[in-house]
Amino acid sequence: QVQLVESGGGLVQDGGSLRLSCAASGSKFSINYMAWYRQVPGKQRELVASVATGGTTNYLDSVKGRFTISRDNAKNTVDLQMNSLKPEDAAVYHCYARDVRYIEYWGIGTLVTVSS
C-alpha cells in the first residue's frame, strides 16, 4: 500500500522561498519517476517539475530558473525548492510517483499561498 506524504507548504510573501518535500513509502516495486503537480480550484492541474531515476529533469516554462526539483532514489523522496515565488504560484501542490509497472500514485497535496 503505497503512500505519498507531502510537507512544506505554507504562506509566503511575493518573492519569498519555500521547500516542498514528498516521501513515498510501502512500494513493493521500484519507483522510477517522481514529479510535482499543482492545481487551483476550477483550474486544470498542471505539471510543475519532474525527475526520472537517471536524473533527467523537466520544468514548467513559467518556473524555470526559480524552482529546482531533486530526489533521493534510495529513499524515494522528492523535493521542490521554490524561489522568487509569485502570487500566480499559489496552489495545492501534489506529489506524483510512478513505479516500474507504470502504476501511478498521488499525494493528498500541500497548500502554498503567496501574498501580493
N, C-alpha and C positions, 0 to 999 in steps of 0.2 A: 504494500500500500504506500505509494509514493506521495510525499507531501513536499510542497514548496512553501517556505516561510519567508516573507519579506519583512524588512525593517528599515528604519532610517528616514521615513517620511516626516514631514513637519511643515511649519510656516517659516518662510524666509523672505527677506526684503529683495526687491528688484536689484540684481547684480550680485546677490549672495550665492553661497555654495551649499550643497547638500550631498551626502553619500548614501546611496541605497545599497542594501545587501540582501541576498537571497541564498538560502541553504536548501538543497534538495536532499531528502533522506528516504530510506526504505526501498530504493530501487534494486531489483534483482538483476538488472541489465545495465550496461554502461550507458551513460548519458553523453552524447557526442555533440550536442548543440544546446546553447542556452541564450536567452535573449530577454530584453525588457520591452514591453509594450506600454502604451498609455492611452487613456480614454477619459473623455469628459461626458457628462450626461447629454444624451441626444446626438452625440457625435460618433463617427466611426472610429474604432480602435486602430491605432497606428503603431507600426514597428519603430522603436526608437533606436535600438542598437542590438547587435547580435555578435556572438563569438562561437566559433567552432572549436573542436578539440585541438586541431592543429594550430590554433591561434588567429586564424583569419577573422577580421572584424569588419562589420558594416554599420553605417550610421545613417540616420535620417538626415537629409541635407541641412535642415534648419538647426541641428545640434552639433554639426561638425565643428571641431575646434573648441567646443565648450564642454562636451561630455566625453568621458572615457569609460569604456567597458573593459572589465578584466575578470578572469575566472581562475579558480584553483581546480584543476581537473581531478586531482586525487580526493579532494573534499567535496566535490560537486557544489561549489559555491560560485556565485557571480555577483560582482559589484558594479555599480554605476556611479561614477564620480561626476557630479553636475556642477559646473562653474558658470559664472555670469548668467545666472538664472533670470528669465524674463517672465512677465505675467502670463504670456501665452504658453509657458511650460507647465502651468498648473494643471494637474490631472491626477487621476488614480493610476499609479504605475503598477503593472503586473509583471511578475516574473514568469518566464516560459521555459520549459525544458522538453527535449525530445530524446528518446533513447534509441538504441541500435535497432529496435523492432519498428521504429517510426511511431511509437506511441507518444502522445503529447500530454503534457501536464501543465496546469496553471496554478499560480498562487492566487490568494484572495485579494491581493492588492494593498498598497500603502499610499496614503494621500499626501500629495505635495501641493502646497499653497504658496503662491508668490504674490506679495503685496506690491502695489504700484505707487 
